[in-house]
Amino acid sequence: MTMRIGALRLAKNPARGSLQPILPRWPRNISNHARLQPHLISTSHNYRQSTTTAWRCLPKPASNPAKHQFLRPISTKPPPHRRGPAFRFFYRAFTYTGAFVLVVGGLIVGFFIYDASTYREDLSYTDIPVSTEALYPRKGGPKNLPIADTLVSDDDSPENSRTKNKPKLVILGSGWGSVALLKQLNPEDYHVTVVSPVNYFLFTPMLPSATVGTLELRSLVEPIRRIVQRVKGHFLRAEAVDVVLSERLLEVAQVDAAGEQNHFYLPYDKLVIGVGSTTNAHGVKGLENCHFLKTIEDAGKIRNKILQNLEDACLPSTSDDERRRLLSFVVSGGGPTGVEFAAELFDLLNEDLGRSFPKILRNEVSVHVIQSRGHILNTYDEALSKFAEERFAHDQVEVLTNARVKEVRPDKVLFTQKDGNGETVTKELPLGFCLWSTGVAQTDFCKRIAEKLEVQNNRHALETDTHLRLNGAPLGSVYAIGDCSTVQNNVADHLVTFLRTLAVEKGKDPEKMHITFAEWRKIAQRVKKRFPQASDHLRRLDKLFEQYDKDRSGTLDFGELRELLIQIDSKLTSLPATAQRAHQQGQYLGRKFSKLAQAAPGMAANEMDYGDLDDAVYKAFEYHHLGSLAYIGNSAVFDFAGLSFSGGLLAVYIWRSVYFAQSVSFRTRVLLAMDWSKRAMFGRDLMSY
């Protein structure tokens, strides 16, 4: 039984036999005004239930009184009992753990399903057509060798068949420049053939880390055939021996199954030389007692030699003097390669040696860096060079500057160094291991090419023009990139030829011709277009004009202009022999070759098969220095566009991140991450094999 008095509701309690007030539970979204003026409150009581449901009516809106009123149920059930914080913590922990287990389990199951799908049991093969010319090539050329006009893989697929009659592009080498070129080319524009004595691409910046077990050797290489597949190309594991420029034939040598060398010719329409360089001996005796760091095989040999010295130093028959000799590591060359190797070697000796070897070895180990210049990392900012030297001094790595190696013997290194008085003194160091890292030199193949071309006067590299075309070769047929080449400037000679032509067109004597400031601006624009690397020296044209206008006539005569251009030419330095430079040159050639392929139909229709087609289709090569970085033992230094930065572990992680991003494939990135994690958890691998 219920009674209502206004907004108050009374209900009879059967247990007590009296009337008890029942107050409604108002929802939070109801205003106080609506609570004070309800229109209707009704209740229903059931003696068999302990709860009462109250219904209240929302107030009528004043603007629309014709609207029907809506009833909302209000529960009088007491709120549920809240669990304690410990119960909630464990409940959520078990929930998240279960979700994690389900996700990880699903990934594992999915991986096994994918792995099972990679196995192939189908033994059926289809017949592949092979051209008769590929099986029985014709002979010709100066040496009457087989000429590989067609390869056995030209008809492997419809894509390969479509490229069989395209212009033949032959790329020598599988380094940074060649890989960048392959990645930039448009597929099916050319019949691409890569010739290299190794069938992999090597990530050279991280090579010092592989010499001490920080990284595994396989983490730094990528099969070159996977990269060639992108452009439907072909790969020949062989070595270029010579080139016949007049007939566009490349002589290639290949070792057969019997161990004998077979020579054949490979025809080309465009030849890209990216064979790299060798180590510069600088006329020093005894380099057979040194190790080099150019290939993955070199890294493996260095790793085995270091571990062998450590093992020999532990033998009870080893004397103290012999132990000190075995543990004396000498690095000749204070460039990035030598410095990073010395840093990686110190990390191995400092972090892993004491765990597995007698502790006396750590006390007798010595690392020495011999540098011919006044500072190590002399191409970097001076502050970074000093920071690296201070870091090495803290790590007890001896840096010997202004020193030159005279001779390397099996048990010691002889070198000369200037003392405080400027006099040269001969010194020696005990030698257990020596790394030779002092510059680059030409390969035998590049030397043969340079001997054939009279215009090739550089003894260290092949000279190219600003379009990376080999000087002296037929125009647009041979290109050179990477360490084996250098871009020749000759700004003055080029502009003098241009001025003579301009004077003849105007009917004037070149020696008596005067250039106004407006004409000088046009000439400067021509210089920037032809030689992009000269742009930095041609920023203030007005100051240059005023500086070389010695007679203050407001014009430059032929002699004054020639002197100005020669001064600019002398300031243009050769490009650095780095992976960064080779990568940019490869990308440049890839873009230009794609442009040439797109323009080929139009040029063929207009019978334009002569002249400077490269210059007509694409701009000259311009190198952009993106910066330099080096690892110096749990620290790193950076030099980016004049901004220098150095630091500890944070800089090391940035250094790793940069090279991680530059890695050539997802596979190598995964392997790099795994190797760094393995070093952190288990230490470096101290096994030689």
Secondary structure, DSSP 8 states (H G I E B T S, - for coil): -EEEETTEEEEEETTTTEEEEE-----TTS-HHHHHS-S-EEEE--TT-S--EEEEE----SS-TTS---EEEEE-S-------HHHHHHHHHHHHHHHHHHHHHHHHHHHHHHHHHH-------------HHHHS--EETTTTEEB-SS-TTTTSSHHHHHHTTS-EEEEE--SHHHHHHHHHS-TTSSEEEEEESSSEEE-GGGHHHHTTTSS-GGGGEEEHHHHHGGGT-EEEE-EEEEEETTTTEEEEEEE-TTS-EEEEEEE-SEEEE----EE--TT-B-GGGSB--SSHHHHHHHHHHHHHHHHHHTSTT--HHHHHHHTEEEEE--SHHHHHHHHHHHHHHHHTHHHHS-HHHHHH-EEEEE-SSSSSSTTS-HHHHHHHHHHHHHTTEEEE-SEEEEEE-SSEEEEEEE-TTS-EEEEEEE-SEEEE---EE--HHHHHHHHH-TT---SSSEEE-TT-BBTTS-TTTEEE-GGGEEE---HHHHHHHHHHHHHHHHT--GGG-EE-HHHHHHHHHHHHHH-GGGGGGGS-HHHHHHHH-TT-SSSEEHHHHHHHHHHHHHH------SHHHHHHHHHHHHHHHHHHHHHHHHHHHTT--SS-HHHHHS---------EEEE-SS-EEEEETTEEEEESHHHHHHHHHHHHHH-SSHHHHHHHHHHHHHHHHH-------
